Amino acid sequence: MREKAFKPSKSEKRGLKQLKSTMKNILSIGISTGGSAEINMAKTCPEAKIVATTIDEKGLKFSIEKMSNYKEFAQIEAKIEDVSKPMPYSDNTFDYVYARLVLHYLDKQQLNDALNEIYRVLKSNGILFIVARNNKEWELTKPEFIISYDEVTNMTTYYEQWKKEVVRERQFLSEKQLEDILMQHKFKINSVKSYKERLFTDYERTKQNQSKKPNFLTEVVAVK
Ligand SMILES: C[S@@+](CC[C@H](N)C(=O)[O-])C[C@H]1O[C@@H](n2cnc3c(N)ncnc32)[C@H](O)[C@@H]1O
């Protein structure tokens, strides 16, 4: 039976549009559910090797199981790797680094460390695509949803709107904050945008956030 693909999202589609068919090395930080974004990367870039990383053992196993139904899985190496730690790749390795909804888990120092490493492993003219939660997210407009904010780490601890008892921690990033951080790391900015998107609330991407408001995301496309 043909494997059912996971539902794509607006920001994922925008990230995949940045791909060029001639790309040879791609790094996807925070593998997508079932590796669906990475299979699409392999389809668009038939000569590319795609390295997809995560810190979630269970999610990795699930993604490998799903991806192994596609012939494009041969192009993909999926593994445990923490982006806040030094990466085991040579300088100037990757044509494209895709980081959708992952870098906002890092605190200020970890994000700086990760961006140093991403810059190092990107080729000259290589593209970095980032999507992170924006600080205009609905929860941040509601004091009763915010538990704490740490100025040193820039991390907010809060209740997620669609399941109020669930406590989350993120580094919310405005367009300006993300642009400034990337420029401090010597990236050239191609585009900065923020937009609404209803994120899926489960790992299998079957349920979208049906609560008060859609999510609000910051997207940056940067070049080394
Ligand atoms: C919300 S999911 C987004 C997945 C995918 N990029 C997408 O757009 O569908 C976050 C992913 O990032 C991974 N992740 C979280 N912290 C990470 C870290 N420090 N290093 C690498 N991956 C991380 C999680 O395990 C998970 O796979």
The ligand as a MOL file (V3000), in Angstrom:
LIG
                    3D

  0  0  0     0  0            999 V3000
M  V30 BEGIN CTAB
M  V30 COUNTS 27 29 0 0 0
M  V30 BEGIN ATOM
M  V30 1 C 8.4280 20.9940 16.0290 0
M  V30 2 S 9.4770 19.7670 15.3740 0 CHG=1
M  V30 3 C 9.8060 20.4560 13.7660 0
M  V30 4 C 10.2720 19.4050 12.8390 0
M  V30 5 C 10.5410 19.7920 11.3930 0
M  V30 6 N 11.6550 20.7040 11.2450 0
M  V30 7 C 9.3110 20.3190 10.7330 0
M  V30 8 O 9.3060 21.4720 10.3280 0
M  V30 9 O 8.3330 19.6020 10.6180 0 CHG=-1
M  V30 10 C 10.9940 20.0240 16.2360 0
M  V30 11 C 12.0740 19.0090 15.9030 0
M  V30 12 O 13.3280 19.5250 16.3530 0
M  V30 13 C 14.0060 18.5590 17.1180 0
M  V30 14 N 14.9070 19.2440 18.0630 0
M  V30 15 C 14.5840 19.9120 19.2010 0
M  V30 16 N 15.6870 20.4090 19.7890 0
M  V30 17 C 16.7360 20.0540 18.9790 0
M  V30 18 C 18.1360 20.2480 19.0580 0
M  V30 19 N 18.6980 20.8980 20.0780 0
M  V30 20 N 18.9140 19.7250 18.0630 0
M  V30 21 C 18.3580 19.0410 17.0370 0
M  V30 22 N 17.0370 18.8290 16.9090 0
M  V30 23 C 16.2290 19.3080 17.8770 0
M  V30 24 C 12.8910 17.7540 17.7690 0
M  V30 25 O 13.3700 16.5140 18.2150 0
M  V30 26 C 11.9170 17.6580 16.6020 0
M  V30 27 O 12.3030 16.6480 15.7110 0
M  V30 END ATOM
M  V30 BEGIN BOND
M  V30 1 1 1 2
M  V30 2 1 2 3
M  V30 3 1 2 10
M  V30 4 1 3 4
M  V30 5 1 4 5
M  V30 6 1 5 6
M  V30 7 1 5 7
M  V30 8 2 7 8
M  V30 9 1 7 9
M  V30 10 1 10 11
M  V30 11 1 11 12
M  V30 12 1 11 26
M  V30 13 1 12 13
M  V30 14 1 13 14
M  V30 15 1 13 24
M  V30 16 1 14 15
M  V30 17 1 14 23
M  V30 18 2 15 16
M  V30 19 1 16 17
M  V30 20 1 17 18
M  V30 21 2 17 23
M  V30 22 1 18 19
M  V30 23 2 18 20
M  V30 24 1 20 21
M  V30 25 2 21 22
M  V30 26 1 22 23
M  V30 27 1 24 25
M  V30 28 1 24 26
M  V30 29 1 26 27
M  V30 END BOND
M  V30 END CTAB
M  END
